[in-house]
Amino acid sequence: MDDFNALTGLRARAAVVTGAAAGIGRAVALRLAAAGASVVAADLDAAGAEATAAAFGGVSVAGDVRDWATGERLARTAAERFGRLDILVNCAGLYPSGAALDLSEAHWDQLLDVNLKGAMAVSQACGQRMRDLGAGGAIVNIASIQGLRPKPGKAAYAASKAGLIALTQVLAQELGPHGIRANALAPGPVLTEGAAAAGARLADAEAARTAYASRLPLGRFGTPEEIAVAAHFLASPAAGWITGATLVIDGGAVLT
């Protein structure tokens, strides 16, 4: 039997991680680097991306995924600095809430542009580079259970994540012949820095979080590190026959 640790090792592989300044993106970048990958940590927050990259001696790139040229810059940076590109994890995302009948055009455009257009732009550029290098690869998109089972107040966010899941399935079909896999993760409630800050603006935020967590089968929120473990698995050779899948990792939230 193949050793599982060997199958999840990423030595001699290169990765691009967007949204790497904080939260899930930072946890993913750290996890892939710990597994042996050379990592480009990308984020609109230049200082945050640099701090993440500095934690493991990687490369940071400041860029807005809404700019189509950012994807090409990330793919080129990985290829030039590391001589290859094997893994892309699209973590960049926004998650403000808003009732469908009250949404502004700006709210809708911002979420769709960052969460869906951004993932498409970076996936296209990195997918092209993986194809041209000819060594295969893996794309992991961080979606959400909101893309599978949307809740009120999440019109734009849920639409963007449902679109991301559909995009992942298309990428899996189109890139499969080139040895490139594409999968999505659908996290449930994860207490990232951004989520904590958003909750802090609400009255009785701690009580609300405790009440929500108590309804989950596992009784707690997830951590960025737990999402990173799943992203690492999907990016690794251990998941070599998995493509077009959406892995729900939510503490049972979809069951409630």
Secondary structure, 3 states (H helix, E strand, C coil): CCCHHHHHCCCCCEEEEECCCCHHHHHHHHHHHHCCCEEEEEECCHHHHHHHHHCCCCEEEECCCCCHHHHHHHHHHHHHHHCCCCEEEECCCCCCCECHHHCCHHHHHHHHHHHHHHHHHHHHHHHHHHHHHCCCEEEEEECCHHHCCCCCCEHHHHHHHHHHHHHHHHHHHHHHHHCEEEEEEEECCECCHHHHHHHHCCCCHHHHHHHHHHCCCCCCCECHHHHHHHHHHHHCHHHCCCCCCEEEECCCHHHC
